[in-house]
């Protein structure tokens, strides 16, 4: 076994022990240690991904699953014709985000001090007989830190303009995969704060667009933009022209 794989095995073992300690219902982590254990788990998890990726880069063919996916998924996520399938989904998501952002931008409490977000966070961290909208203590502590630090004053405009940009990106098909990713990130944040509403549906559809990032914006600006920009691992025509 290579040195990197041995390191990955050790990191994975420690991360697994911490995870079992956190999620099992019989032996709970002491409240004072909970933030430390949670942080250690996520740091080790990220380190494990990095170590495994570096090891895989040394021999790209090792560990490759030789199982061909179904033809329909290849069509849905890689064929430009599937752009028509994703177009109505893009528009539905885009106008949903645009409406949400516009409502915040034209209403009160978001661009004028963040009072609306302050109230939302206050309700989210509230406990009633030991329970509240937020399930995970680490997320409640995160929101509490933001609330106590008065960060809602700049976070509220960030959310407002973020929703507007995600909506416009999805509607016009501009960097569609990135727009869907940030939309899904906001949906997940709202879900963690205990707000269901339309978030589960939007999150589900955005995951699909993230997987179909190559073709989801084909009937939009991405049809021209992506070939010119390319990716970090495959520069586009604009990068080639600059190099020449």
Secondary structure per residue as TSV (DSSP state, phi and psi in degrees):
chain	resnum	aa	ss	phi	psi
A	1	X	-	360.0	132.7
A	2	X	-	-67.8	163.9
A	3	X	H	-62.9	-40.6
A	4	X	H	-66.4	-36.3
A	5	X	H	-69.9	-35.6
A	6	X	H	-64.4	-40.9
A	7	X	H	-64.3	-41.5
A	8	X	H	-63.4	-39.6
A	9	X	H	-64.1	-40.7
A	10	X	H	-66.1	-45.4
A	11	X	H	-62.8	-43.4
A	12	X	H	-62.5	-38.3
A	13	X	H	-64.9	-44.8
A	14	X	H	-65.8	-43.2
A	15	X	H	-62.2	-38.6
A	16	X	H	-64.9	-42.1
A	17	X	H	-61.3	-43.9
A	18	X	H	-64.5	-39.9
A	19	X	H	-63.5	-45.6
A	20	X	H	-61.5	-39.1
A	21	X	H	-63.1	-37.2
A	22	X	H	-76.6	-37.7
A	23	X	H	-102.7	-14.2
A	24	X	-	-73.1	145.3
A	25	X	S	-85.4	-1.2
A	26	X	S	-101.5	-36.8
A	27	X	S	-122.5	103.6
A	28	X	-	-89.4	152.7
A	29	X	-	-75.8	132.1
A	30	X	-	-55.2	143.9
A	31	X	H	-55.3	-37.5
A	32	X	H	-69.8	-25.9
A	33	X	H	-95.2	-13.7
A	34	X	H	-56.0	-48.2
A	35	X	H	-62.3	-36.9
A	36	X	H	-68.5	-44.6
A	37	X	H	-64.5	-42.2
A	38	X	H	-62.5	-46.6
A	39	X	H	-62.4	-42.6
A	40	X	H	-61.9	-40.5
A	41	X	H	-61.2	-46.6
A	42	X	H	-69.3	-36.3
A	43	X	H	-63.7	-45.0
A	44	X	H	-65.8	-36.9
A	45	X	H	-64.2	-44.0
A	46	X	H	-65.0	-41.9
A	47	X	H	-61.5	-38.1
A	48	X	H	-63.9	-43.5
A	49	X	H	-61.7	-43.3
A	50	X	H	-63.1	-46.6
A	51	X	H	-63.2	-43.9
A	52	X	H	-64.9	-38.6
A	53	X	H	-65.9	-44.3
A	54	X	H	-61.8	-40.0
A	55	X	H	-66.4	-40.0
A	56	X	H	-67.4	-29.9
A	57	X	H	-65.2	-27.4
A	58	X	H	-68.7	-32.7
A	59	X	T	-141.6	85.5
A	60	X	T	-58.1	-25.7
A	61	X	T	-83.5	-18.8
A	62	X	T	-73.7	136.2
A	63	X	T	78.4	3.2
A	64	X	-	-72.8	128.5
A	65	X	-	-77.1	115.3
A	66	X	-	-86.8	57.7
A	67	X	-	-125.6	118.5
A	68	X	-	-80.9	132.2
A	69	X	-	-72.2	163.8
A	70	X	-	-65.0	151.8
A	71	X	H	-61.5	-34.8
A	72	X	H	-65.0	-40.7
A	73	X	H	-68.3	-35.8
A	74	X	H	-63.3	-39.8
A	75	X	H	-65.7	-46.8
A	76	X	H	-65.7	-35.7
A	77	X	H	-105.2	-8.4
A	78	X	H	-134.0	-13.1
A	79	X	-	-95.2	130.9
A	80	X	G	-61.6	-27.0
A	81	X	G	-63.3	-26.6
A	82	X	G	-70.3	-8.6
A	83	X	H	-57.9	-31.2
A	84	X	H	-69.4	-28.9
A	85	X	H	-69.0	-40.1
A	86	X	H	-82.0	-18.3
A	87	X	H	-58.2	-52.3
A	88	X	H	-64.6	-32.1
A	89	X	H	-66.9	-42.2
A	90	X	H	-58.0	-46.6
A	91	X	H	-65.8	-41.3
A	92	X	H	-60.5	-48.4
A	93	X	H	-65.6	-43.5
A	94	X	H	-61.2	-46.9
A	95	X	H	-70.4	-29.3
A	96	X	H	-64.0	-45.4
A	97	X	H	-70.6	-38.7
A	98	X	H	-64.1	-41.9
A	99	X	H	-64.3	-42.1
A	100	X	H	-64.0	-43.8
A	101	X	H	-68.0	-39.7
A	102	X	H	-65.9	-38.3
A	103	X	H	-61.0	-41.4
A	104	X	H	-69.9	-40.3
A	105	X	H	-67.5	-35.3
A	106	X	H	-94.8	-11.8
A	107	X	S	-93.8	-173.8
A	108	X	S	-101.0	156.4
A	109	X	S	92.5	2.7
A	110	X	S	-118.2	-48.4
A	111	X	S	-100.3	5.5
A	112	X	S	-125.2	39.4
A	113	X	S	122.6	-15.4
A	114	X	-	79.4	24.9
A	115	X	H	-62.4	-36.0
A	116	X	H	-65.1	-42.8
A	117	X	H	-68.0	-36.7
A	118	X	H	-59.7	-44.0
A	119	X	H	-65.2	-38.8
A	120	X	H	-64.1	-46.1
A	121	X	H	-64.2	-39.9
A	122	X	H	-61.3	-42.9
A	123	X	H	-67.8	-35.2
A	124	X	H	-67.8	-36.6
A	125	X	H	-90.2	-4.8
A	126	X	-	-66.4	143.4
A	127	X	-	-116.0	139.0
A	128	X	B	-127.2	108.4
A	129	X	T	56.6	43.0
A	130	X	T	82.6	-0.3
A	131	X	B	-125.2	154.3
A	132	X	-	-153.6	-178.9
A	133	X	S	-61.1	-31.9
A	134	X	-	-86.7	127.3
A	135	X	-	-82.9	-42.0
A	136	X	-	-93.6	127.4
A	137	X	H	-62.9	-35.6
A	138	X	H	-64.3	-33.6
A	139	X	H	-75.7	-35.4
A	140	X	H	-62.9	-40.7
A	141	X	H	-65.7	-36.8
A	142	X	H	-63.9	-47.3
A	143	X	H	-65.4	-39.2
A	144	X	H	-61.6	-40.8
A	145	X	H	-62.9	-43.8
A	146	X	H	-63.7	-41.6
A	147	X	H	-66.8	-47.2
A	148	X	H	-65.9	-28.4
A	149	X	T	-85.6	-0.3
A	150	X	T	69.2	24.3
A	151	X	T	-74.8	-6.4
A	152	X	H	-64.9	-19.7
A	153	X	H	-65.4	-34.0
A	154	X	H	-106.0	-21.2
A	155	X	H	-72.0	-34.4
A	156	X	H	-62.6	-48.9
A	157	X	H	-62.5	-34.4
A	158	X	H	-61.8	-43.4
A	159	X	H	-65.6	-43.6
A	160	X	H	-60.4	-53.3
A	161	X	H	-70.6	-29.0
A	162	X	H	-63.8	-43.6
A	163	X	H	-64.8	-39.3
A	164	X	H	-63.9	-44.5
A	165	X	H	-67.0	-40.8
A	166	X	H	-61.2	-43.9
A	167	X	H	-61.0	-47.0
A	168	X	H	-65.9	-39.8
A	169	X	H	-61.4	-41.2
A	170	X	H	-73.3	-39.1
A	171	X	H	-64.2	-46.2
A	172	X	H	-93.4	-2.1
A	173	X	T	67.4	43.3
A	174	X	S	-104.4	115.5
A	175	X	S	47.4	55.3
A	176	X	H	-57.8	-41.9
A	177	X	H	-61.7	-42.6
A	178	X	H	-65.3	-43.1
A	179	X	H	-60.4	-44.0
A	180	X	H	-66.0	-36.9
A	181	X	H	-62.3	-48.5
A	182	X	H	-69.2	-31.8
A	183	X	H	-64.0	-45.3
A	184	X	H	-63.7	-36.3
A	185	X	H	-62.6	-42.5
A	186	X	H	-68.0	-41.0
A	187	X	H	-58.8	-42.9
A	188	X	H	-64.2	-39.3
A	189	X	H	-62.1	-42.2
A	190	X	H	-66.0	-39.3
A	191	X	H	-65.1	-41.4
A	192	X	H	-64.0	-28.5
A	193	X	T	-82.5	2.3
A	194	X	T	91.9	12.1
A	195	X	-	-104.5	109.9
A	196	X	-	-84.2	-74.8
A	197	X	T	49.9	-129.1
A	198	X	T	-91.5	0.1
A	199	X	H	-58.0	-41.8
A	200	X	H	-60.6	-41.9
A	201	X	H	-67.3	-46.0
A	202	X	H	-62.7	-42.1
A	203	X	H	-61.4	-44.6
A	204	X	H	-59.9	-46.9
A	205	X	H	-67.4	-36.4
A	206	X	H	-68.3	-34.7
A	207	X	H	-61.2	-40.2
A	208	X	H	-61.3	-43.0
A	209	X	H	-67.8	-35.1
A	210	X	H	-61.3	-44.4
A	211	X	H	-66.2	-30.1
A	212	X	T	-101.5	30.1
A	213	X	T	-58.2	-27.9
A	214	X	T	-70.9	-28.2
A	215	X	T	-122.9	-13.1
A	216	X	T	-62.6	-30.5
A	217	X	T	-103.3	19.2
A	218	X	S	-62.4	-37.5
A	219	X	S	-93.6	64.9
A	220	X	S	-176.0	-163.3
A	221	X	T	-65.5	-31.0
A	222	X	H	-59.2	-23.3
A	223	X	H	-59.0	-32.0
A	224	X	H	-102.5	-36.0
A	225	X	H	-70.9	-47.9
A	226	X	H	-62.1	-44.5
A	227	X	H	-61.4	-30.1
A	228	X	H	-77.8	-40.2
A	229	X	H	-78.4	-40.5
A	230	X	E	70.8	-158.2
A	231	X	E	-132.8	166.8
A	232	X	T	-58.3	-28.7
A	233	X	T	-95.7	-7.7
A	234	X	E	-150.5	86.0
A	235	X	E	-56.5	145.7
A	236	X	-	-86.6	-171.0
A	237	X	H	-65.2	-32.9
A	238	X	H	-65.6	-42.7
A	239	X	H	-65.9	-36.9
A	240	X	H	-65.7	-40.1
A	241	X	H	-65.0	-38.9
A	242	X	H	-66.7	-37.6
A	243	X	H	-68.8	-33.9
A	244	X	-	-80.8	360.0
